[in-house]
Amino acid sequence: MVDSVGDGLDRALEGAFTRPIPKSAQAQMKYLVKQLKGTRATAELLGVSQRTVERYVVGQLKRPRRDLAARMEREVRRRWQPQVRARAKERAATTDGLVFATRARFGFTAAPGTTDDARVRDITQALPPRWADRLFTARDEGATEQQLQRIAAEGLAEMYFRADNTRAQGLGVEFTDVEEIDFEL
């Protein structure tokens, strides 16, 4: 499975959580019902019947199918500790920035006669707050994975390959065949 920029950003924010997410199916279902303000909305979100949601809440059902368990955990993670998540985003976008680690194929375009063949590289690079802000803002506004990858590639091009635009002016970087993506706050 190839990682995505969006998933990497979500994992980075989860690293800021101060408490673990609920473990049991009953606790997860109760949390979702509370967040969505009802069993009907929770049932629609998870693609199950309202009665099934009610049975998990009261503890009649305890072990969800694998696909339902994965959906429940994903939706709980998406909503867990929103204030902690918001503070972590704000800190990354204003003061701390983030660290971007990737394994992908990088190729370059520059002045005629100065191209470099693409090759797979492992790169870990600190990106300043302006890039964290661009990534989180684009993610929140519903950017596609390709748009997020383009922003990440621009950040790597500027900070890693052009050394914060102090060298290799005009060097364009192609970011393809992504194998791994990880972010840290």
Phi, psi and omega in degrees: 000131179273134178289157176241157179298317180300316178295321178297319177295319178297316179297322179297318179293325178296334177294342180272351182303142180262346178223149177288156177290159177301141184268315186284155178298322180296314181295320178296317181294318177301317180298314180296319178299318180294316181294322183267000175061043174151158181284331181294312180296322179294317179298317179297318180298317185272349180074035177232175180281157178298323180295323177297316177301314180299322180293323176292320181299317182275354176092007177292321175254138184235332185239099180287158173302158184303316182292321178292320178299319179294318178296317180299313181297317180299316182290325176294313179301320182297330184255352188290134177044065183297328180288321177296316179299315181295319178296319179296318177298314182299316180297317180294323184278345183244325185231316191270327188073200178210165178253128182248121177241133182211156169234113184204172177270128179241133174229164187229148171231134181211205180301152181307136178086000182238032179277158178234134178296145180292143175210159180284132179227148169260121182228134171235122186217134173284130176251134181292168184307325182299326179284323175299316179299315180299316181294311182293321179296314179298318180298315181294332180272005175085029179296150177285166178299322179296321179294319178295320178296322179297317178296315179298319179296320177297319178296315177296319180301314182290313188274323184266304187281328180253009176048061181056041179060031176262350178210171177052048180302137177082002179288122176261140183244131174260130185241102184225176177047052182292127178257320181219146175217134176212145176233149173227143177272000000 
